[in-house]
């Protein structure tokens, strides 16, 4: 039976990408060797890395604009540390919109003064703070574009003189933005780009080299840039599969094309959440994520029948995070509209049975 995978991550990937990646594990491009046994210095893998980096910059519109793309390890959680290690000399400003920005703030506090310009913790992070002021004397400003756990997404980003750093782990490549506003963008692959194991980091090179601390080699962006993501052995399978996914996205028509699909999926599900009296959305409507829809059952509605219905329909991974409860439907780029329709059909059947 077909499964409809709404998991928040590791997440759904395009079937053609999965097939090509599986074939490469057995043998890469008829070279007589597996992808996972060739040298990362071989011409075959160097070409894979270069193509992945090029496609990432191409999708973001950042080619020939002073940016480089890295594929590193340690997840976005490592970037919480690396950003501060490389940029925080005196003071940085952070927007706290959820669990991951809270964790980023914790790490950055190890290196200097932190200003939390605003937080939505007062409402269990069900909205994006607005109307905050960002100090002018900061080393950088950090934000999280999409909050996987709480189902909120930033619709606008500040224009500032200081470097703008953004964790885009759960909505990278999903919508059109002016990516040149950002000086560092980082994203764990396992939401919209590939399997767990690598993290895309896009850096405007001229913001580096301005702190006076000694940075350990593995945490130094300049060292990784100088070695083209190969200071140490890269996660070859994760990079290869990410490259395949980026090529799949290009073949579809890039971010403009996938954004239309993502908007259609989100509209379909949110319209049902708002229409159906048995459900209530968790996130503030103006801040609802196109990637992660969070919703709960209305007061007094029992979950047993609904849970049985969605499991019978082959739906997987919609249990909400313990911080929110209820349900979370993650609709990343590879999620087909048909799967969202199955979930909506189940919600409507639940209404008929209640």
SEMIDO-220063 format. One record per atom (N, C-alpha, C): x, y, z. Coordinates in pm, whole numbers. Each point is the difference from the previous one (the first is absolute). Layout:
# residues N
- X	Y	Z
...
//
This chain:
# residues 354
- 84	-120	0
- -84	120	0
- 88	125	0
- -34	96	-83
- 76	124	-5
- -8	73	133
- 113	45	50
- 4	81	121
- 12	148	-37
- -72	82	71
- 5	145	-19
- 82	56	116
- 124	38	-29
- 97	29	105
- 1	149	35
- -64	34	111
- -2	137	49
- 103	25	110
- 100	-85	8
- 100	12	106
- 74	133	-9
- 33	55	117
- 69	130	6
- 148	-11	-34
- 54	-119	-1
- 138	-17	-38
- 73	-99	90
- 82	-89	-60
- 21	-13	-143
- -131	-17	-75
- -2	55	-120
- -129	23	-65
- -9	-73	-134
- -112	22	-64
- -25	-55	-132
- 99	58	-102
- 41	-86	-92
- 85	42	-112
- -67	-45	-130
- 30	65	-113
- -58	-44	-127
- 35	-145	-30
- -96	-74	-53
- 23	-142	-27
- 113	-20	-100
- 9	86	-101
- 107	-18	-98
- 137	25	61
- 5	88	98
- 127	24	71
- 37	-123	82
- -99	-57	69
- 26	-120	80
- 52	-114	-88
- -60	-14	-118
- 39	-108	-90
- 144	20	-50
- 32	121	-42
- 135	27	-50
- 104	-15	111
- -35	46	120
- 93	-12	112
- 24	-147	35
- -107	-78	-3
- 13	-143	29
- 89	-69	-102
- -20	34	-126
- 83	-59	-106
- 146	37	18
- 27	125	41
- 138	45	15
- 71	-70	115
- -77	-41	101
- 61	-75	110
- 52	-134	-49
- -68	-59	-97
- 47	-125	-60
- 115	28	-98
- -23	96	-90
- 106	38	-95
- -27	140	-51
- 100	84	7
- -12	139	-44
- 36	13	-148
- -96	39	-79
- 24	40	-140
- 87	-100	-78
- -25	-127	21
- 68	-106	-76
- 152	2	12
- 50	42	118
- 145	4	19
- 52	-127	67
- -92	-92	35
- 44	-123	64
- 21	11	149
- -38	114	57
- 17	24	144
- -125	66	56
- -23	-24	128
- -112	64	69
- 33	144	35
- -103	83	3
- 16	138	46
- 67	6	136
- -35	-92	89
- 48	9	138
- 133	-70	22
- 66	-43	-110
- 133	-57	16
- 106	72	-83
- -42	100	-80
- 100	74	-76
- 64	108	89
- 118	43	-38
- 68	106	73
- -75	132	-16
- -7	75	108
- -62	133	-11
- 90	96	-78
- 122	-43	-28
- 91	79	-83
- -5	-43	-147
- -77	-102	-29
- -8	-48	-137
- -68	105	-88
- 29	-6	-130
- -61	96	-91
- -151	-15	-2
- -49	-123	22
- -144	-22	0
- -68	73	115
- 56	-11	121
- -66	66	112
- 26	151	2
- 117	43	-42
- 25	144	-9
- -103	64	-92
- -32	-67	-111
- -100	52	-92
- -138	7	66
- -32	-99	83
- -127	0	72
- -7	118	96
- 106	19	78
- 3	111	95
- -13	134	-72
- 75	18	-107
- -3	127	-73
- -139	26	-59
- -65	-105	-48
- -134	18	-56
- -100	34	109
- 10	-64	115
- -90	31	112
- 15	144	44
- 124	47	12
- 25	138	40
- -54	98	-105
- 23	-29	-125
- -46	88	-108
- -153	7	-2
- -66	-115	11
- -146	-2	-3
- -59	77	118
- 61	-13	118
- -49	73	117
- 4	150	-23
- 114	51	-48
- 13	143	-24
- -91	46	-114
- -15	-85	-101
- -86	33	-114
- -146	15	44
- -49	-93	79
- -139	8	48
- -23	126	83
- 100	40	76
- -14	116	88
- 30	132	-71
- 42	-7	-125
- 34	121	-74
- 123	69	51
- 95	-79	52
- 119	58	64
- 130	-32	-74
- -10	-51	-120
- 121	-23	-78
- 68	133	-34
- 132	2	7
- 79	117	-37
- -36	124	82
- -41	-21	124
- -33	112	89
- 81	-2	130
- 110	-72	-3
- 87	-3	117
- -37	-104	103
- -84	-96	-38
- -42	-106	93
- 65	-132	-38
- 19	-85	100
- 45	-137	-22
- -95	-94	75
- -17	-119	-54
- -84	-102	64
- 89	-110	57
- -26	-35	124
- 70	-108	67
- -97	-111	35
- 48	-124	-2
- -76	-113	53
- 80	-56	118
- -50	28	120
- 71	-34	123
- -77	-106	79
- 53	-35	115
- -62	-101	86
- -38	63	135
- -77	-74	77
- -38	48	132
- -139	59	7
- -67	9	-114
- -136	53	-1
- -6	148	27
- -121	54	-1
- -19	141	35
- 47	27	142
- -7	-100	85
- 43	17	140
- 147	39	7
- 83	-54	-89
- 140	41	-4
- 13	144	-47
- -89	43	-90
- 6	137	-48
- -35	102	108
- -83	-40	97
- -27	89	113
- 132	45	63
- 92	-95	10
- 131	26	60
- 94	69	-99
- 3	-49	-124
- 95	52	-97
- -26	145	-37
- -126	38	-11
- -32	140	-32
- 61	92	104
- -22	-31	126
- 53	86	106
- 152	-5	6
- 56	-118	-17
- 146	-14	2
- 65	89	-105
- -60	9	-117
- 59	72	-113
- -40	146	-10
- -112	40	62
- -48	137	-19
- -11	84	127
- -19	-64	114
- -31	76	122
- 127	49	68
- 27	128	-16
- 113	63	66
- -43	67	131
- -108	76	-6
- -45	74	119
- -147	-27	34
- -87	23	-98
- -143	-5	31
- -78	-43	-124
- -102	-85	22
- -86	-45	-110
- -145	7	44
- -89	12	-97
- -144	7	27
- -68	-123	-58
- -93	-56	78
- -72	-120	-41
- -150	20	15
- -75	-52	-96
- -145	-7	11
- -36	-140	48
- -75	-9	107
- -34	-130	57
- -143	-37	-39
- -12	-89	-97
- -133	-37	-49
- -30	-148	18
- 82	-72	76
- -29	-141	20
- 116	-77	61
- -14	-131	-2
- 97	-88	65
- 140	15	-57
- 10	9	-133
- 132	0	-61
- 71	133	18
- -74	109	-3
- 65	129	29
- 40	7	147
- -77	-62	88
- 37	-6	141
- 132	-73	17
- 16	-109	-73
- 126	-76	7
- 115	81	-60
- -27	74	-109
- 105	82	-61
- 47	107	97
- -95	60	71
- 34	103	99
- 88	-58	111
- -35	-119	45
- 79	-65	106
- 146	-15	-41
- 24	-44	-123
- 137	-20	-46
- 74	132	-17
- -67	99	-56
- 66	128	-27
- 40	72	128
- -72	-22	106
- 32	66	127
- 138	-39	52
- 56	-106	-52
- 134	-42	41
- 108	95	-50
- -34	87	-99
- 103	75	-70
- -9	151	16
- -109	50	54
- -13	144	14
- -137	40	48
- -27	129	-4
- -128	51	48
- -110	-31	-102
- -113	-47	50
- -114	-34	-84
- -118	90	35
- -60	57	-102
- -123	78	18
- -114	-77	-66
- -98	-38	79
- -119	-65	-53
- -99	111	-32
- -11	36	-128
- -78	118	-37
- -149	-20	19
- -45	-125	-8
- -142	-31	22
- -14	-151	13
- -111	-41	63
- -27	-142	18
- -151	-24	-3
- -39	-115	-51
- -141	-39	5
- -23	-115	98
- 93	-15	92
- -11	-105	101
- -125	17	86
- -47	124	14
- -116	27	86
- -126	-72	-49
- -5	-38	-128
- -117	-69	-56
- 42	-136	-57
- 99	-62	64
- 53	-129	-46
- 39	6	-147
- 59	113	-38
- 57	21	-134
- -102	-23	-113
- -124	40	21
- -99	-20	-106
- -10	120	-95
- 94	95	10
- 3	112	-92
- 144	46	-19
- 22	81	-103
- 131	60	-26
- -1	142	59
- 94	32	87
- 5	136	54
- 18	105	-110
- -58	115	23
- 9	110	-99
- 18	131	75
- 40	101	-73
- 13	133	58
- 116	17	94
- 98	-87	-9
- 116	8	89
- 105	92	-60
- 88	49	85
- 111	84	-44
- 130	-77	9
- 83	16	-103
- 129	-67	-3
- 109	104	23
- 83	-16	102
- 105	98	27
- 94	16	-119
- 60	115	-10
- 89	26	-112
- 143	-47	23
- 38	-24	124
- 140	-32	32
- 19	-149	23
- -52	-83	-89
- 10	-144	18
- 90	-61	-107
- 50	-118	30
- 84	-72	-96
- -85	-71	-105
- -121	-41	37
- -93	-62	-94
- -136	-15	66
- -101	-25	-84
- -135	-31	47
- -37	-139	-48
- -56	-80	89
- -33	-140	-31
- -149	-23	14
- -57	-72	-98
- -141	-37	7
- -19	-140	-57
- -116	-56	25
- -37	-132	-51
- -120	19	-90
- 11	-39	-126
- -105	35	-97
- -128	-81	19
- 13	-124	44
- -117	-88	13
- 17	-85	125
- -105	-10	78
- 7	-71	127
- -77	-131	-11
- 75	-107	-18
- -57	-131	-30
- -96	-47	108
- 37	20	125
- -78	-53	111
- -133	73	15
- 3	131	-14
- -118	81	31
- -79	41	-123
- 56	-20	-118
- -73	27	-123
- -14	147	-34
- 105	78	28
- 0	141	-36
- 112	28	-98
- -16	109	-77
- 98	33	-104
- 11	151	-13
- 121	49	-13
- 22	142	-21
- -42	38	-142
- -84	101	-10
- -43	47	-132
- 83	119	-48
- 60	71	92
- 86	113	-34
- 127	-8	83
- 108	57	-56
- 128	1	67
- 51	144	9
- 70	33	109
- 43	139	17
- 111	38	-96
- 5	127	-34
- 112	55	-75
- 90	73	98
- 121	-48	15
- 92	54	101
- 137	20	-62
- 83	79	69
- 137	22	-46
- 92	-113	42
- -32	-65	112
- 83	-111	48
- -29	-127	-80
- 89	-97	2
- -26	-127	-68
- -129	-66	49
- -74	-57	-93
- -126	-69	29
- 24	-150	-16
- -24	-74	106
- 22	-144	4
- -133	-69	19
- -26	-103	-77
- -130	-67	10
- 13	-152	-5
- -65	-64	95
- -17	-144	0
- -123	-30	-84
- 21	-56	-120
- -109	-35	-91
- -15	-151	-13
- 29	-71	106
- 2	-146	-8
- -128	-60	-54
- -116	54	39
- -123	-67	-37
- -79	68	-110
- 54	105	-63
- -70	53	-118
- 94	44	-112
- 125	-44	5
- 94	34	-106
- -52	-51	-135
- 15	81	-103
- -40	-34	-137
- -151	-17	-18
- -81	48	94
- -145	-21	-10
- -75	122	-50
- 63	119	3
- -70	122	-37
- 102	102	-49
- -49	95	-78
- 87	104	-54
- 22	108	106
- 126	34	19
- 41	110	87
- 116	72	-68
- 29	120	50
- 122	67	-42
- 112	-54	88
- 62	-108	-43
- 100	-67	83
- 127	82	14
- 17	103	-84
- 119	85	11
- -6	87	126
- -116	6	67
- -10	73	127
- 78	-68	110
- 24	-131	-16
- 59	-80	106
- 151	-16	-23
- 72	-2	111
- 145	-18	-8
- 41	-144	29
- -77	-68	84
- 16	-143	21
- -139	-62	2
- -18	-103	-79
- -119	-84	3
- 48	-142	30
- -61	-64	97
- 35	-140	24
- -126	-84	12
- 13	-127	-37
- -116	-88	-2
- 43	-146	7
- -49	-72	99
- 17	-144	2
- -70	-59	-122
- 62	-98	-63
- -54	-53	-126
- -130	-75	18
- -25	-52	119
- -102	-103	17
- -144	50	3
- -24	124	-38
- -137	51	-10
- -44	14	-146
- 81	65	-81
- -44	33	-135
- 101	-35	-107
- 112	-59	39
- 111	-8	-95
- 60	-139	-13
- -3	-80	104
- 68	-128	-7
- -15	-77	129
- 81	-103	20
- -4	-76	124
- 79	71	110
- -21	-44	123
- 79	52	110
- 148	-32	-24
- 87	89	44
- 143	-27	-11
- 82	115	-53
- -65	95	-69
- 73	117	-46
- -83	125	22
- 68	112	5
- -63	130	21
- 53	96	-105
- -91	63	-70
- 38	103	-96
- 25	131	74
- 115	60	-26
- 32	131	56
- 41	90	-116
- -74	107	-21
- 30	97	-107
- 51	126	67
- 120	42	-37
- 69	108	71
- 45	108	-98
- -24	124	38
- 61	112	-70
- 140	17	57
- 98	-24	-81
- 136	-16	50
- 55	122	74
- -42	119	-40
- 64	119	57
- -41	30	145
- -88	-80	59
- -35	25	140
- 90	-76	96
- 87	-84	-52
- 84	-84	86
- 132	68	33
- 70	-58	98
- 133	46	36
- 3	126	84
- -108	28	73
- -7	125	76
- -2	-21	152
- 10	-124	45
- 10	-24	144
- 146	-26	35
- 37	31	124
- 140	-14	37
- 29	-128	78
- -99	-87	14
- 24	-126	70
- 61	-103	-95
- 63	-99	58
- 47	-114	-77
- -115	-98	-15
- -29	-36	-123
- -113	-88	-27
- 54	-140	-31
- -51	-102	69
- 43	-137	-34
- -25	-30	-148
- 88	-75	-60
- -4	-20	-144
- -135	-51	-49
- -57	-99	68
- -126	-58	-46
- -117	97	11
- 15	108	74
- -107	97	20
- 26	130	-74
- 104	5	-79
- 40	122	-70
- -53	-1	-143
- -93	90	-28
- -56	6	-135
- 107	24	-106
- 99	83	31
- 101	31	-100
- 81	-123	-40
- 25	-87	96
- 72	-124	-32
- -86	-88	-89
- -127	-13	31
- -89	-82	-83
- -15	58	-140
- -5	133	-9
- -8	63	-132
- 127	-26	-80
- 114	9	68
- 127	-22	-68
- 17	-143	-50
- -71	-93	63
- 9	-141	-39
- -122	-47	-78
- -88	92	-40
- -119	-35	-80
- -82	-111	63
- -27	15	129
- -82	-94	77
- 70	-134	23
- 130	-7	-25
- 69	-128	14
- 120	10	93
- -12	81	104
- 105	3	102
- 10	-137	66
- -115	-61	25
- -5	-139	43
- -89	-76	-99
- -9	-131	14
- -79	-79	-94
- -147	41	8
- -58	45	-109
- -140	42	3
- -95	-119	2
- -124	21	38
- -100	-107	-2
- -47	-24	-143
- 66	-89	-69
- -15	-10	-145
- -143	-33	-42
- -67	-91	72
- -135	-37	-40
- -96	116	18
- 10	71	111
- -89	113	25
- 22	111	-102
- 125	27	-35
- 29	104	-100
- -53	-43	-137
- 23	-124	-37
- -47	-50	-130
- -152	9	-10
- -70	-45	104
- -145	1	-3
- -53	143	2
- 67	89	69
- -38	141	-4
- 18	57	-141
- 109	-38	-64
- 23	45	-139
- -113	-48	-91
- -40	-125	17
- -110	-54	-81
- -129	77	26
- -26	33	124
- -122	74	34
- 3	140	-58
- 115	65	4
- 13	133	-58
- -17	-4	-151
- 48	-106	-63
- -21	-16	-145
- -147	-28	-30
- -64	-81	82
- -145	-26	-14
- -78	131	8
- 38	85	93
- -68	129	15
- 23	87	-123
- 121	-1	-52
- 29	79	-121
- -84	-49	-118
- -11	-131	-13
- -77	-57	-111
- -149	36	10
- -48	21	122
- -140	39	21
- -26	146	-37
- 106	79	-5
- -15	144	-24
- 51	85	114
- 70	-64	96
- 63	75	107
- -97	45	108
- 46	94	81
- -79	49	113
- -132	62	-45
- -5	79	-108
- -131	56	-39
- -105	-107	-25
- 40	-110	-61
- -95	-106	-29
- -44	-73	126
- 95	-33	85
- -36	-77	120
- -79	86	98
- 23	130	0
- -75	88	89
- -150	-5	-32
- -34	-8	-126
- -142	-8	-38
- -62	-128	56
- 73	-110	-10
- -49	-127	53
- -14	7	151
- 100	57	66
- -3	11	146
- -116	87	47
- -27	108	-72
- -113	85	36
- -132	-74	-15
- -10	-82	-105
- -123	-77	-21
- -21	-103	111
- 107	-66	40
- -10	-100	106
- -41	65	132
- 64	111	33
- -30	68	126
- -143	53	1
- -43	58	-110
- -137	54	-7
- -103	-111	17
- 24	-113	-64
- -93	-112	9
- -17	-45	145
- 110	-16	71
- -9	-50	138
- -52	106	96
- 51	122	-10
- -45	103	95
- -148	35	-22
- -46	-6	-122
- -143	26	-25
- -86	-104	71
- 46	-124	1
- -76	-104	69
- 7	17	151
- 117	35	51
- 13	24	144
- -96	109	45
- -10	106	-78
- -86	113	37
- -148	-30	-23
- -30	-85	-96
- -140	-32	-30
- -58	-103	95
- 82	-99	35
- -48	-116	75
- -10	34	149
- -118	-8	60
- -17	38	141
- 70	-93	98
- 49	-114	-47
- 67	-95	89
- 147	31	19
- 53	99	-75
- 142	33	8
- 21	148	24
- 114	31	59
- 38	139	21
- 150	14	-27
- 37	101	-77
- 142	22	-29
- 74	50	122
- 128	-34	8
- 80	43	115
- 66	135	-24
- 62	19	-115
- 77	122	-26
- -92	116	-38
- 43	121	32
- -72	120	-42
- -13	-2	-153
- -119	35	-50
- -27	-16	-143
- 100	77	-87
- 39	119	41
- 89	79	-84
- 143	-55	-3
- 29	-94	91
- 135	-55	8
- 5	-149	-31
- -105	-53	-56
- -6	-144	-26
- 108	-45	-99
- 66	-108	35
- 105	-55	-85
- -60	-75	-118
- 61	20	-118
- -38	-78	-117
- 61	-140	5
- 95	-20	87
- 69	-127	8
- -57	-91	108
- -36	56	114
- -44	-80	115
- -129	57	54
- -111	-69	-26
- -130	44	50
- -28	-69	133
- -18	79	104
- -28	-54	134
- -146	25	34
- -66	-101	53
- -141	13	33
- -37	-98	110
- -107	31	71
- -49	-81	110
- -146	-33	-21
- -48	-96	74
- -143	-26	2
- -69	106	85
- -121	35	-37
- -77	98	77
- -32	-57	138
- -32	88	93
- -28	-42	137
- -108	-107	4
- 29	-105	74
- -99	-105	19
- -2	-106	-108
- 76	19	-107
- 2	-98	-109
- 103	-107	32
- -41	-125	-8
- 88	-111	30
- 81	-41	-123
- 121	-45	23
- 93	-25	-110
- -5	-141	-56
- -62	-96	70
- 12	-140	-39
- -49	-27	-142
- -115	56	-35
- -55	-27	-133
- 87	63	-108
- 43	125	21
- 84	68	-99
- 131	-73	-18
- 62	-41	109
- 127	-71	-10
- -14	-130	-77
- -109	-71	22
- -22	-125	-73
- -19	27	-150
- -70	109	-32
- -27	32	-140
- 127	34	-76
- 87	86	59
- 119	39	-76
- 100	-113	-11
- 4	-86	101
- 88	-116	-10
- -49	-96	-108
- -131	-21	-7
- -58	-88	-101
- 24	54	-141
- 8	133	-14
- 22	62	-131
- 146	-1	-42
- 88	-55	84
- 141	-7	-35
- 77	128	29
- -54	82	88
- 67	126	37
- 101	-28	110
- 116	59	-12
- 109	-22	95
- 58	133	46
- 36	6	127
- 81	111	50
- -74	128	29
- -130	-5	34
- -71	126	28
- -23	26	149
- 51	-85	86
- -11	31	142
- 76	128	32
- -62	89	76
- 64	126	34
- 116	-18	96
- 88	98	2
- 109	-1	96
- -56	14	141
- 68	-58	97
- -49	3	138
- -17	142	53
- 71	97	-59
- -13	139	45
- -134	61	-36
- -65	-58	-100
- -126	55	-52
- -115	-98	14
- 31	-130	-15
- -105	-100	-1
- -74	0	-132
- -112	-71	-5
- -80	-1	-121
- 72	-60	-118
- 0	74	-112
- 49	-54	-126
- 88	102	-72
- 89	-54	-82
- 88	83	-82
- 18	-68	-135
- -41	68	-104
- 14	-52	-135
- 111	76	-70
- 113	-66	-22
- 113	64	-66
- -12	-23	-150
- 0	109	-75
- -26	-4	-144
- 119	56	-77
- 112	-69	9
- 121	47	-65
- -11	-14	-152
- 102	46	-69
- -7	10	-146
- -45	-129	-69
- 48	-114	48
- -28	-126	-68
- -138	-57	33
- -71	59	94
- -134	-47	34
- -97	32	-113
- -64	-101	-60
- -94	28	-109
- -132	55	53
- -65	80	-81
- -130	56	36
- -101	-111	30
- 14	-112	-70
- -93	-111	20
- 3	-52	143
- 116	0	64
- 9	-47	138
- -71	96	95
- 10	128	-26
- -71	98	83
- -150	-19	-18
- -44	-31	-122
- -142	-25	-23
- -48	-122	78
- 82	-102	12
- -37	-118	80
- -24	40	144
- 88	83	56
- -18	46	138
- -128	81	14
- -27	89	-94
- -122	80	5
- -123	-90	-10
- 5	-100	-84
- -112	-94	-12
- -25	-71	133
- 107	-39	68
- -14	-66	130
- -63	95	102
- 42	125	-1
- -57	98	93
- -150	18	-26
- -39	-2	-126
- -141	14	-33
- -79	-125	37
- 61	-117	-17
- -67	-122	42
- -18	-4	151
- 99	49	71
- -8	8	146
- -118	89	42
- -17	109	-73
- -112	88	29
- -135	-71	-23
- -9	-77	-106
- -124	-71	-29
- -32	-106	105
- 104	-62	55
- -20	-106	98
- -25	52	141
- 23	129	22
- -12	55	136
- -140	52	27
//
